[in-house]
Amino acid sequence: MFLERQDSGDRVVAVSMKLASETKRQDQDEFESLILSAGGILVSRVFGNRLSPSSNIFVGKGKLEEISEQLKLNSANVVIFNHTLTPIQESNLEKELCCRVVDRTGLILDIFAQRAKSHEGKLQVELAQLRHVTSRLVRGWTHLERQKGGIGQRGPGETQLETDRRLIQARVKSISTRLDRVRTRRKQGRKSRLKSFLPTVAIIGYTNAGKSTLFNRLTNSNVYAADKLFATLDPTLRKLQLKKFGTVVLGDTVGFVRDLPHQLVDAFKATLEEVVSSDLLIHVIDASSENYGDNISEVESILMEIGASSLPKIEVFNKADIVGLPYRLERDISGMPSRVWLSSRHGGGIDILLNSLVEKLSSKIVCRTLTIGLDKGRLRSTLYHIGVVKSEEFNSDGSATLSIELPIEQWNRLIDRTSSEFFLGKSI
């Protein structure tokens, strides 16, 4: 419905206002990168200062005239605001400027529409777009009144606006049902991984921090990676072999951004659930960004919103080579790995990260001695299958005593599944 878009080539006037009512200023460089990522051609920038936005047109009359002049001088056809506009503000601005007006939320939604490739990704983006456009339908249909009666004029008794809202609500319901099925399949996939006792590590971070490049470096994959905002929308899972530990599942996820529209957070919950269910997070940070501190805060805020803020994580400062920082490891107050400086593009510091993952995942390793009877051969087979058996001795009664080592999360899952199936010996 919305997704058949190509790079627009629209000539854009970018508007950024410094508002005294705003607690933090939007990043101008990021805003312009979003415009370029959407396929826009930035031809003019308009800046201004206000105590608070105008309820009707966001900007003042003088600034509106300046924007109109820039549109004519540069033959521009789109005005994009680095702010969130209300439907009334957007509608009034389009009437005054006689061109398309897009706010920050609409801009991000447009980029997502261009990037979505998988069936699931397209559904999620369309759902977000439909929820966004519902409140803005009044712009296009205010000229249509309720249909009149009489021969050839009788209608369904509702305005075109009401008809469109009804159709959109039906489409939203249909997409939500399909995404629920996707969410169910993802849950089944996670259950399968839990049954195999494989830890899951999710790569998260601000958009364009280098997550996919790091993912490809670690797993020898060829996931699409580019110097663009939101190059990755669809999550990808691969197995990663860690020396002295075993197999883990590594996931690449969608990048976060400042003021990520709530419609997208809601629509991508099926994807973000992969983050929430992870055993460890790799938070990738662009060390070359002047605003990396703010970017970290934004990621932490979204993690809080989706219920993943308490998960253990390692902060990876990527692109350390660009800013001339040495590849190194930093530990927290307890002595565990907390930060790694590396270059995912050139591979410098990757070994430091891999060793840190092993140390972090092994920090809660459980060592146990289990005595398993002859009738519990299936349990013995499972322990060998997941690779946790370190040694085994057979007893005179035919039972087997196994020494095992595994992460505490895997141990707890094993206990939940098989607590009545074996006798626990003493810890070693």
KOLMARMI-352606 format. One record per residue: x, y, z of N, C-alpha, C in turn; residue in one letter. Coordinates in steps of 0.05 Angstrom, whole numbers, padded with zeros to 5 digits, always signed. Layout:
<bazas>
XYZXYZXYZA
...
</bazas>
This chain:
<bazas>
+00017-00024+00000+00000+00000+00000+00017+00025+00000M
+00038+00026+00017+00055+00050+00019+00083+00044+00010F
+00090+00019+00006+00119+00012+00005+00132+00015-00022L
+00116+00018-00044+00128+00018-00070+00141+00046-00075E
+00164+00050-00063+00177+00076-00065+00206+00073-00075R
+00215+00091-00092+00242+00092-00100+00254+00118-00089Q
+00281+00121-00092+00293+00146-00083+00279+00169-00097D
+00269+00188-00081+00251+00208-00092+00265+00229-00109S
+00289+00237-00102+00302+00259-00116+00288+00286-00111G
+00272+00287-00090+00258+00313-00083+00279+00334-00074D
+00273+00358-00082+00290+00381-00074+00279+00391-00047R
+00296+00390-00027+00286+00394+00001+00297+00420+00013V
+00278+00434+00027+00286+00455+00045+00284+00444+00073V
+00306+00444+00088+00307+00432+00115+00303+00455+00135A
+00285+00450+00154+00279+00471+00174+00285+00460+00202V
+00302+00474+00216+00309+00467+00244+00306+00492+00261S
+00291+00489+00282+00285+00511+00301+00297+00504+00328M
+00310+00524+00340+00319+00521+00367+00298+00531+00386K
+00285+00513+00401+00263+00520+00418+00271+00520+00447L
+00264+00541+00461+00271+00543+00490+00256+00521+00506A
+00234+00512+00495+00218+00492+00509+00229+00464+00505S
+00248+00460+00487+00260+00434+00483+00282+00428+00503E
+00282+00405+00514+00303+00398+00533+00329+00392+00520T
+00329+00383+00494+00353+00378+00480+00350+00385+00451K
+00372+00394+00439+00372+00403+00411+00376+00379+00393R
+00361+00378+00371+00364+00357+00352+00391+00360+00337Q
+00403+00338+00330+00429+00337+00316+00424+00345+00287D
+00436+00367+00278+00432+00376+00251+00445+00357+00230Q
+00469+00347+00237+00482+00329+00218+00466+00304+00214D
+00455+00293+00236+00438+00269+00234+00413+00275+00217E
+00401+00298+00222+00377+00306+00207+00383+00306+00177F
+00406+00318+00169+00413+00320+00141+00419+00292+00130E
+00431+00275+00146+00437+00248+00137+00411+00232+00133S
+00390+00238+00149+00364+00225+00145+00352+00234+00118L
+00355+00259+00112+00344+00270+00087+00358+00256+00063I
+00385+00254+00064+00400+00241+00043+00393+00212+00041L
+00389+00199+00064+00382+00170+00064+00355+00165+00052S
+00337+00185+00054+00310+00183+00042+00311+00189+00012A
+00334+00196+00001+00336+00202-00027+00331+00231-00034G
+00329+00249-00014+00325+00277-00019+00350+00292-00027G
+00346+00314-00041+00369+00332-00049+00366+00357-00032I
+00384+00361-00013+00383+00383+00005+00392+00409-00009L
+00374+00428-00014+00381+00452-00029+00382+00477-00012V
+00370+00476+00013+00370+00499+00030+00365+00491+00059S
+00377+00507+00077+00373+00503+00105+00361+00528+00117R
+00341+00525+00134+00329+00548+00148+00331+00543+00178V
+00342+00562+00192+00345+00560+00221+00330+00582+00235F
+00323+00578+00260+00309+00599+00275+00308+00593+00304G
+00298+00613+00319+00295+00610+00348+00267+00618+00357N
+00256+00603+00374+00229+00610+00386+00228+00600+00414R
+00212+00613+00430+00208+00603+00457+00192+00577+00457L
+00172+00576+00440+00156+00551+00437+00143+00551+00410S
+00136+00527+00399+00124+00526+00372+00097+00540+00371P
+00091+00551+00348+00064+00562+00344+00045+00539+00341S
+00021+00541+00352+00002+00518+00352-00009+00514+00324S
-00008+00535+00307-00020+00534+00280+00000+00526+00258N
+00024+00539+00258+00043+00534+00236+00071+00527+00247I
+00074+00522+00272+00099+00515+00285+00118+00538+00286F
+00123+00551+00263+00142+00574+00261+00126+00600+00262V
+00140+00622+00263+00127+00648+00261+00121+00657+00233G
+00107+00679+00229+00100+00689+00202+00125+00696+00186K
+00144+00709+00200+00168+00717+00186+00184+00694+00176G
+00186+00673+00193+00201+00649+00185+00187+00634+00163K
+00160+00635+00164+00144+00622+00143+00150+00635+00116L
+00152+00662+00116+00159+00676+00091+00187+00669+00081E
+00206+00666+00100+00233+00658+00092+00233+00630+00079E
+00218+00611+00091+00216+00585+00079+00204+00586+00051I
+00183+00602+00048+00170+00605+00022+00190+00617+00001S
+00206+00636+00009+00226+00648-00009+00247+00627-00017E
+00256+00610+00002+00275+00590-00004+00264+00569-00023Q
+00238+00563-00021+00225+00544-00039+00227+00554-00068L
+00221+00581-00071+00221+00592-00098+00249+00595-00109K
+00268+00604-00093+00295+00609-00102+00309+00584-00111L
+00302+00561-00097+00316+00536-00102+00299+00516-00117N
+00276+00524-00126+00258+00507-00141+00253+00481-00125S
+00250+00484-00099+00245+00461-00081+00216+00453-00081A
+00211+00428-00075+00183+00418-00075+00175+00405-00049N
+00194+00403-00030+00187+00391-00004+00201+00407+00018V
+00186+00411+00040+00197+00423+00065+00197+00401+00087V
+00220+00396+00099+00222+00376+00120+00231+00389+00146I
+00216+00385+00167+00221+00396+00193+00236+00376+00210F
+00256+00385+00225+00271+00368+00243+00257+00367+00270N
+00230+00365+00269+00213+00365+00293+00189+00348+00287H
+00174+00342+00307+00148+00328+00304+00126+00349+00302T
+00111+00348+00280+00089+00367+00276+00062+00354+00282L
+00044+00370+00292+00017+00360+00296+00003+00359+00268T
-00019+00343+00265-00033+00343+00240-00043+00370+00231P
-00051+00387+00250-00061+00414+00243-00038+00431+00233I
-00015+00430+00247+00009+00445+00238+00017+00437+00210Q
+00018+00411+00205+00026+00401+00179+00007+00409+00157E
-00019+00408+00163-00040+00416+00144-00038+00445+00137S
-00035+00462+00158-00034+00491+00154-00009+00499+00139N
+00013+00486+00145+00038+00493+00131+00036+00486+00101L
+00024+00463+00095+00021+00456+00066+00003+00476+00052E
-00018+00486+00065-00035+00506+00052-00020+00532+00047K
-00004+00540+00067+00011+00565+00065+00034+00564+00045E
+00048+00541+00044+00071+00538+00027+00065+00526+00000L
+00042+00514-00003+00034+00502-00028+00053+00480-00037C
+00062+00464-00018+00080+00442-00025+00077+00421-00003C
+00090+00398-00007+00090+00377+00012+00106+00384+00037R
+00096+00379+00061+00110+00384+00086+00112+00357+00101V
+00137+00351+00109+00142+00326+00123+00156+00332+00149V
+00147+00318+00171+00161+00322+00196+00181+00300+00201D
+00195+00300+00223+00217+00281+00228+00206+00252+00229R
+00182+00248+00240+00170+00221+00241+00164+00211+00213T
+00152+00228+00197+00146+00220+00170+00171+00214+00153G
+00192+00229+00159+00218+00224+00145+00229+00196+00152L
+00229+00190+00177+00239+00164+00186+00222+00141+00175I
+00196+00145+00175+00178+00125+00164+00183+00120+00134L
+00189+00142+00120+00195+00140+00091+00221+00123+00086D
+00241+00128+00103+00266+00113+00100+00261+00083+00106I
+00246+00078+00127+00239+00050+00133+00224+00037+00110F
+00207+00052+00097+00191+00041+00074+00210+00033+00051A
+00231+00049+00047+00250+00043+00026+00268+00019+00033Q
+00274+00016+00059+00293-00004+00067+00281-00032+00071R
+00255-00033+00077+00242-00058+00083+00243-00077+00060A
+00254-00101+00064+00257-00121+00043+00241-00146+00048K
+00242-00156+00073+00228-00181+00079+00198-00176+00082S
+00183-00197+00080+00154-00196+00083+00147-00184+00111H
+00160-00194+00131+00155-00184+00158+00162-00155+00161E
+00185-00146+00150+00193-00118+00152+00173-00100+00138G
+00163-00108+00115+00144-00092+00100+00118-00089+00116K
+00109-00111+00128+00085-00110+00145+00088-00091+00168L
+00111-00092+00181+00116-00075+00204+00117-00046+00196Q
+00129-00039+00174+00131-00012+00165+00104-00001+00157V
+00089-00018+00142+00062-00009+00133+00044-00004+00157E
+00046-00021+00178+00030-00017+00202+00037+00010+00214L
+00062+00016+00216+00071+00042+00228+00061+00065+00211A
+00062+00063+00184+00053+00084+00167+00023+00088+00169Q
+00008+00067+00171-00021+00069+00173-00029+00083+00199L
-00016+00076+00221-00022+00089+00246-00014+00119+00246R
+00007+00125+00231+00015+00153+00229-00004+00169+00211H
-00013+00157+00189-00029+00172+00170-00058+00176+00179V
-00067+00158+00197-00095+00160+00206-00102+00187+00217T
-00085+00199+00233-00090+00225+00246-00087+00247+00226S
-00077+00242+00202-00072+00263+00182-00090+00261+00158R
-00110+00243+00159-00128+00240+00136-00144+00265+00131L
-00150+00281+00151-00166+00305+00148-00154+00324+00128V
-00128+00323+00123-00116+00341+00104-00127+00337+00076R
-00131+00312+00068-00138+00306+00041-00168+00306+00035G
-00185+00306+00056-00213+00302+00050-00231+00324+00062W
-00220+00346+00071-00237+00367+00083-00255+00380+00062T
-00248+00377+00036-00265+00389+00015-00289+00372+00008H
-00291+00347+00018-00313+00330+00012-00333+00330+00034L
-00358+00336+00027-00379+00335+00047-00393+00309+00045E
-00411+00304+00065-00427+00280+00065-00442+00277+00039R
-00443+00254+00027-00456+00250+00001-00486+00255+00004Q
-00497+00267-00017-00525+00276-00016-00544+00253-00026K
-00569+00256-00021-00589+00237-00030-00598+00244-00058G
-00617+00228-00068-00627+00232-00095-00617+00212-00114G
-00629+00210-00138-00621+00190-00158-00593+00196-00167I
-00577+00176-00165-00549+00178-00174-00531+00192-00153G
-00542+00200-00130-00526+00214-00110-00526+00201-00083Q
-00541+00179-00081-00543+00166-00055-00517+00151-00050R
-00506+00155-00025-00481+00142-00018-00485+00125+00007G
-00463+00116+00018-00465+00099+00042-00471+00114+00067P
-00475+00140+00065-00483+00155+00089-00459+00163+00106G
-00435+00163+00094-00411+00171+00109-00393+00187+00091E
-00377+00205+00103-00359+00221+00087-00336+00204+00077T
-00321+00215+00057-00298+00200+00046-00278+00196+00069Q
-00276+00216+00087-00257+00214+00110-00265+00190+00127L
-00291+00187+00132-00299+00164+00149-00295+00138+00134E
-00299+00137+00108-00295+00113+00093-00265+00105+00094T
-00248+00125+00090-00219+00119+00090-00210+00109+00118D
-00220+00121+00138-00213+00113+00166-00222+00084+00170R
-00246+00077+00161-00256+00050+00164-00239+00030+00149R
-00231+00037+00125-00214+00019+00109-00187+00016+00121L
-00176+00038+00132-00149+00036+00144-00150+00019+00170I
-00172+00023+00185-00175+00007+00210-00176-00023+00203Q
-00190-00030+00181-00192-00058+00173-00164-00068+00165A
-00149-00051+00150-00122-00059+00142-00103-00063+00166R
-00105-00044+00185-00089-00046+00210-00095-00072+00224V
-00120-00079+00226-00128-00104+00240-00117-00128+00226K
-00118-00128+00199-00108-00150+00183-00078-00153+00187S
-00063-00131+00185-00034-00132+00188-00026-00140+00217I
-00041-00130+00237-00035-00138+00264-00038-00168+00269S
-00059-00179+00256-00064-00208+00258-00041-00224+00246T
-00031-00214+00222-00009-00228+00209+00017-00225+00225R
+00021-00202+00237+00045-00198+00253+00044-00215+00279L
+00020-00220+00289+00017-00237+00312+00027-00266+00305D
+00021-00274+00280+00030-00300+00271+00060-00301+00269R
+00072-00278+00259+00101-00276+00258+00113-00278+00285V
+00100-00264+00304+00110-00264+00332+00109-00292+00344R
+00088-00307+00337+00085-00334+00346+00108-00352+00335T
+00114-00348+00309+00136-00364+00297+00162-00357+00310R
+00166-00331+00316+00191-00324+00329+00194-00336+00357R
+00171-00337+00371+00172-00350+00397+00179-00379+00395K
+00168-00392+00375+00174-00421+00370+00204-00424+00364Q
+00215-00405+00348+00243-00407+00342+00260-00403+00367G
+00252-00385+00385+00267-00380+00410+00264-00405+00428R
+00241-00417+00428+00238-00442+00444+00256-00464+00435K
+00260-00466+00408+00278-00486+00397+00306-00480+00406S
+00314-00455+00406+00341-00448+00415+00344-00453+00445R
+00323-00449+00460+00325-00454+00489+00328-00484+00494L
+00314-00500+00477+00316-00529+00481+00344-00539+00474K
+00357-00525+00456+00385-00533+00448+00405-00520+00467S
+00396-00504+00486+00413-00492+00507+00434-00473+00495F
+00428-00461+00472+00447-00443+00460+00443-00414+00470L
+00463-00402+00481+00460-00373+00490+00456-00356+00465P
+00441-00334+00469+00437-00315+00447+00450-00288+00454T
+00465-00277+00435+00478-00251+00438+00467-00233+00416V
+00456-00210+00423+00444-00191+00404+00462-00167+00401A
+00466-00159+00376+00481-00134+00370+00461-00112+00368I
+00464-00091+00384+00446-00068+00384+00463-00043+00381I
+00449-00020+00378+00464+00005+00377+00450+00026+00361G
+00461+00050+00361+00450+00072+00345+00453+00066+00315Y
+00435+00076+00299+00437+00071+00271+00464+00081+00259T
+00474+00066+00240+00499+00072+00226+00524+00071+00244N
+00522+00056+00266+00545+00053+00284+00564+00031+00275A
+00556+00014+00256+00572-00007+00246+00565-00035+00255G
+00539-00038+00263+00530-00064+00274+00532-00087+00254K
+00522-00082+00229+00522-00103+00209+00551-00110+00200S
+00568-00090+00199+00596-00095+00192+00609-00112+00213T
+00604-00107+00238+00614-00124+00260+00602-00152+00259L
+00576-00154+00253+00563-00179+00251+00576-00196+00229F
+00581-00184+00206+00594-00198+00184+00622-00207+00191N
+00637-00189+00205+00664-00196+00213+00664-00220+00232R
+00646-00221+00251+00645-00242+00271+00636-00269+00259L
+00617-00268+00240+00605-00293+00231+00612-00300+00202T
+00630-00284+00190+00637-00288+00162+00613-00289+00144N
+00594-00271+00149+00569-00269+00133+00572-00246+00114S
+00551-00243+00098+00550-00221+00079+00524-00205+00081N
+00515-00200+00106+00492-00184+00110+00497-00156+00099V
+00476-00144+00087+00479-00118+00075+00488-00097+00096Y
+00510-00084+00090+00521-00063+00108+00529-00039+00091A
+00521-00016+00098+00527+00008+00083+00529+00032+00101A
+00542+00053+00092+00544+00078+00107+00519+00094+00104D
+00497+00083+00113+00471+00095+00111+00456+00092+00138K
+00438+00110+00144+00421+00106+00167+00400+00085+00161L
+00396+00066+00180+00377+00045+00177+00383+00027+00153F
+00408+00020+00149+00415+00001+00127+00403-00026+00133A
+00400-00033+00159+00389-00059+00167+00362-00055+00180T
+00341-00069+00170+00315-00069+00183+00308-00097+00193L
+00315-00117+00177+00306-00144+00184+00327-00158+00201D
+00320-00170+00223+00339-00183+00240+00351-00208+00227P
+00376-00214+00232+00390-00237+00221+00403-00252+00243T
+00401-00278+00243+00413-00296+00264+00433-00314+00251L
+00456-00317+00264+00477-00336+00255+00490-00349+00279R
+00501-00373+00275+00515-00386+00297+00544-00376+00297K
+00555-00373+00321+00582-00363+00325+00596-00383+00343L
+00619-00393+00334+00635-00411+00351+00655-00395+00367Q
+00654-00398+00394+00673-00384+00411+00692-00405+00423L
+00718-00400+00420+00738-00418+00431+00735-00420+00461K
+00738-00444+00472+00737-00450+00500+00709-00444+00512K
+00689-00442+00495+00662-00438+00505+00642-00455+00490F
+00642-00452+00463+00622-00467+00447+00607-00449+00429G
+00583-00458+00422+00566-00444+00402+00547-00425+00415T
+00545-00401+00404+00524-00382+00412+00510-00373+00387V
+00486-00362+00390+00470-00350+00368+00474-00320+00369V
+00483-00308+00347+00489-00280+00345+00467-00267+00328L
+00455-00245+00337+00434-00232+00322+00440-00203+00315G
+00435-00195+00290+00438-00168+00281+00411-00155+00282D
+00408-00131+00292+00382-00119+00296+00380-00091+00283T
+00356-00080+00282+00351-00054+00271+00364-00033+00289V
+00375-00012+00276+00388+00009+00292+00368+00028+00305G
+00376+00040+00327+00359+00059+00341+00366+00087+00332F
+00348+00106+00337+00353+00133+00330+00339+00151+00350V
+00349+00176+00352+00337+00195+00370+00308+00200+00363R
+00291+00200+00383+00262+00205+00379+00250+00185+00359D
+00257+00160+00363+00246+00139+00346+00216+00139+00349L
+00201+00142+00326+00171+00144+00328+00159+00120+00343P
+00140+00126+00361+00128+00104+00376+00114+00084+00358H
+00104+00094+00335+00092+00075+00316+00111+00053+00308Q
+00137+00061+00305+00157+00041+00297+00164+00023+00320L
+00166+00034+00344+00172+00018+00367+00151-00004+00371V
+00126+00004+00368+00104-00015+00370+00104-00035+00348D
+00108-00025+00323+00107-00043+00300+00129-00063+00300A
+00153-00055+00310+00176-00073+00310+00180-00089+00335F
+00159-00091+00351+00161-00106+00376+00168-00135+00371K
+00158-00146+00348+00164-00174+00342+00194-00177+00337A
+00207-00157+00325+00236-00157+00321+00251-00152+00347T
+00242-00132+00362+00256-00124+00386+00254-00145+00408L
+00235-00164+00405+00233-00186+00425+00258-00203+00424E
+00272-00203+00401+00297-00218+00398+00318-00206+00417E
+00317-00180+00421+00335-00166+00439+00328-00173+00468V
+00302-00172+00475+00293-00176+00502+00300-00204+00512V
+00299-00224+00494+00304-00252+00502+00333-00260+00500S
+00351-00241+00495+00380-00248+00493+00393-00252+00520S
+00415-00267+00520+00430-00271+00545+00451-00250+00548D
+00459-00237+00526+00480-00216+00528+00476-00197+00504L
+00481-00171+00509+00479-00151+00488+00506-00140+00481L
+00511-00136+00456+00535-00122+00446+00525-00094+00437I
+00531-00074+00452+00522-00047+00446+00544-00033+00429H
+00539-00031+00403+00559-00019+00385+00556+00011+00385V
+00578+00025+00389+00578+00055+00390+00598+00066+00370I
+00590+00086+00355+00608+00099+00336+00626+00118+00351D
+00651+00109+00355+00670+00125+00370+00678+00151+00356A
+00673+00152+00330+00680+00176+00314+00658+00197+00315S
+00635+00191+00326+00613+00210+00327+00617+00230+00350S
+00613+00255+00344+00615+00276+00365+00593+00273+00386E
+00571+00260+00379+00549+00258+00397+00545+00229+00408N
+00567+00214+00410+00564+00186+00418+00552+00184+00446Y
+00557+00204+00463+00546+00203+00490+00516+00205+00489G
+00505+00223+00473+00476+00225+00470+00465+00200+00457D
+00479+00189+00438+00470+00165+00424+00467+00141+00444N
+00487+00139+00462+00486+00118+00483+00461+00122+00500I
+00455+00147+00507+00432+00152+00524+00406+00145+00509S
+00405+00150+00483+00381+00143+00468+00376+00113+00467E
+00398+00098+00462+00396+00069+00462+00387+00058+00489V
+00399+00069+00510+00391+00060+00537+00362+00066+00542E
+00352+00089+00532+00324+00096+00536+00305+00076+00522S
+00312+00068+00498+00295+00049+00483+00297+00021+00496I
+00321+00014+00506+00323-00012+00520+00305-00012+00545L
+00303+00011+00558+00286+00014+00581+00256+00010+00573M
+00250+00022+00550+00222+00021+00540+00213-00007+00533E
+00232-00023+00522+00224-00050+00514+00230-00071+00535I
+00240-00062+00559+00244-00080+00581+00270-00096+00579G
+00291-00084+00567+00316-00099+00564+00339-00084+00577A
+00334-00065+00594+00355-00048+00605+00372-00063+00626S
+00362-00085+00637+00376-00099+00658+00393-00122+00647S
+00392-00126+00621+00408-00148+00610+00438-00142+00610L
+00455-00162+00615+00484-00157+00614+00493-00148+00586P
+00513-00131+00585+00521-00121+00559+00551-00113+00559K
+00562-00112+00535+00589-00102+00530+00586-00079+00511I
+00598-00056+00518+00598-00033+00500+00622-00035+00481E
+00616-00034+00455+00638-00036+00435+00640-00010+00421V
+00663+00004+00425+00668+00029+00412+00681+00023+00385F
+00664+00024+00364+00673+00018+00337+00686+00042+00324N
+00701+00038+00302+00714+00059+00287+00736+00073+00303K
+00748+00057+00322+00769+00069+00338+00793+00078+00322A
+00797+00064+00298+00819+00072+00281+00816+00099+00269D
+00791+00108+00265+00785+00134+00253+00794+00157+00271I
+00790+00153+00297+00797+00174+00316+00824+00169+00330V
+00838+00148+00320+00865+00143+00330+00867+00132+00358G
+00846+00117+00366+00847+00105+00393+00858+00077+00391L
+00873+00068+00411+00884+00041+00410+00862+00020+00415P
+00866-00003+00404+00847-00025+00409+00853-00036+00437Y
+00832-00036+00454+00837-00043+00482+00811-00052+00495R
+00815-00063+00519+00793-00073+00536+00792-00057+00561L
+00768-00050+00570+00764-00036+00596+00745-00053+00613E
+00752-00056+00638+00736-00073+00656+00720-00056+00676R
+00699-00067+00686+00683-00053+00706+00694-00057+00734D
+00680-00047+00754+00690-00047+00781+00693-00076+00792I
+00678-00094+00780+00679-00122+00789+00701-00138+00774S
+00714-00125+00755+00735-00138+00739+00726-00152+00714G
+00700-00149+00707+00689-00162+00683+00692-00143+00659M
+00694-00154+00635+00696-00137+00611+00671-00119+00608P
+00676-00093+00603+00653-00075+00601+00654-00059+00575S
+00679-00052+00565+00682-00036+00541+00705-00047+00524R
+00700-00047+00498+00721-00056+00479+00723-00035+00457V
+00748-00027+00451+00753-00009+00428+00764-00025+00405W
+00751-00023+00381+00759-00039+00358+00752-00026+00332L
+00758-00039+00310+00750-00031+00283+00738-00054+00269S
+00712-00054+00266+00698-00077+00253+00705-00078+00223S
+00711-00055+00211+00718-00055+00183+00745-00068+00177R
+00765-00062+00194+00792-00072+00190+00799-00097+00207H
+00782-00103+00226+00786-00127+00243+00803-00122+00267G
+00814-00098+00271+00830-00093+00295+00814-00094+00320G
+00823-00109+00340+00809-00111+00366+00787-00132+00367G
+00783-00147+00344+00762-00167+00344+00768-00190+00364I
+00793-00198+00365+00801-00219+00384+00795-00210+00413D
+00799-00185+00419+00793-00175+00446+00764-00178+00452I
+00747-00172+00432+00718-00175+00436+00710-00205+00439L
+00721-00222+00423+00715-00251+00425+00722-00262+00452L
+00746-00255+00462+00754-00264+00489+00736-00252+00510N
+00727-00227+00506+00710-00215+00526+00682-00228+00526S
+00673-00237+00503+00647-00251+00502+00649-00277+00517L
+00671-00292+00513+00675-00317+00528+00676-00312+00558V
+00691-00291+00566+00694-00286+00594+00667-00277+00606E
+00652-00261+00591+00626-00251+00601+00606-00273+00603K
+00605-00290+00582+00586-00312+00582+00593-00334+00602L
+00620-00336+00607+00630-00356+00626+00630-00347+00655S
+00623-00322+00659+00624-00311+00687+00606-00325+00706S
+00585-00337+00695+00566-00352+00712+00565-00381+00704K
+00589-00392+00700+00590-00420+00693+00585-00437+00717I
+00568-00457+00713+00561-00476+00735+00577-00502+00730V
+00590-00512+00750+00605-00537+00749+00590-00557+00767C
+00582-00579+00757+00567-00599+00772+00576-00627+00766R
+00571-00645+00785+00574-00674+00781+00547-00687+00782T
+00540-00701+00761+00513-00713+00759+00516-00744+00758L
+00500-00757+00773+00499-00787+00772+00473-00795+00757T
+00476-00809+00735+00453-00815+00718+00450-00845+00716I
+00426-00854+00721+00420-00883+00720+00418-00893+00692G
+00416-00920+00690+00415-00934+00664+00389-00926+00649L
+00368-00919+00663+00343-00912+00650+00342-00883+00640D
+00363-00868+00644+00363-00840+00636+00383-00835+00613K
+00384-00853+00594+00402-00850+00572+00396-00826+00555G
+00371-00818+00554+00364-00795+00538+00377-00770+00549R
+00377-00767+00575+00390-00744+00588+00420-00743+00583L
+00432-00767+00585+00461-00769+00580+00467-00760+00551R
+00450-00769+00532+00454-00762+00504+00451-00732+00500S
+00432-00719+00514+00428-00690+00512+00452-00675+00522T
+00463-00684+00544+00487-00670+00555+00511-00671+00536L
+00514-00694+00523+00536-00696+00504+00530-00679+00479Y
+00504-00678+00471+00496-00664+00447+00502-00634+00450H
+00497-00623+00474+00501-00594+00478+00530-00588+00486I
+00547-00609+00488+00575-00605+00492+00584-00595+00519G
+00571-00604+00540+00578-00593+00567+00592-00614+00584V
+00595-00639+00574+00608-00660+00589+00638-00658+00588V
+00651-00656+00612+00680-00654+00613+00693-00681+00619K
+00680-00698+00634+00690-00725+00640+00667-00743+00648S
+00672-00769+00646+00651-00788+00653+00664-00814+00665E
+00652-00824+00686+00661-00849+00698+00636-00867+00703E
+00640-00894+00697+00618-00912+00701+00620-00926+00728F
+00598-00929+00742+00597-00941+00769+00590-00971+00767N
+00594-00984+00789+00589-01013+00790+00560-01021+00785S
+00542-01003+00792+00513-01009+00788+00504-01002+00760D
+00522-00993+00743+00515-00987+00715+00509-00958+00710G
+00507-00942+00732+00501-00913+00728+00527-00899+00719S
+00524-00874+00710+00547-00859+00701+00549-00833+00717A
+00573-00826+00725+00578-00800+00738+00592-00781+00719T
+00578-00759+00713+00588-00740+00693+00596-00714+00706L
+00618-00703+00698+00626-00676+00706+00619-00657+00683S
+00602-00637+00689+00594-00618+00668+00600-00589+00675I
+00603-00573+00655+00606-00544+00658+00588-00530+00637E
+00572-00511+00646+00554-00497+00628+00546-00470+00641L
+00538-00450+00625+00528-00425+00636+00504-00429+00653P
+00501-00411+00673+00480-00414+00692+00452-00413+00679I
+00450-00397+00657+00424-00395+00643+00417-00423+00632E
+00437-00436+00620+00433-00463+00609+00427-00482+00631Q
+00440-00480+00653+00436-00497+00676+00407-00495+00686W
+00398-00470+00689+00370-00466+00698+00350-00478+00679N
+00355-00476+00653+00337-00487+00633+00338-00518+00635R
+00361-00529+00640+00364-00558+00642+00349-00568+00667L
+00351-00553+00689+00337-00560+00713+00307-00559+00709I
+00297-00538+00695+00269-00535+00690+00258-00559+00674D
+00274-00568+00655+00264-00590+00637+00268-00618+00649R
+00289-00622+00665+00296-00649+00673+00301-00652+00703T
+00290-00635+00719+00296-00636+00748+00290-00662+00761S
+00270-00677+00750+00263-00702+00763+00277-00726+00750S
+00295-00720+00731+00306-00742+00715+00333-00752+00725E
+00345-00737+00743+00372-00747+00752+00377-00739+00781F
+00397-00752+00793+00405-00746+00820+00429-00727+00818F
+00428-00705+00832+00450-00686+00832+00471-00694+00852L
+00496-00698+00843+00518-00703+00861+00528-00677+00873G
+00551-00679+00886+00562-00654+00898+00575-00637+00876K
+00576-00610+00882+00588-00592+00863+00618-00596+00862S
+00630-00589+00839+00659-00591+00837+00670-00564+00830I
</bazas>
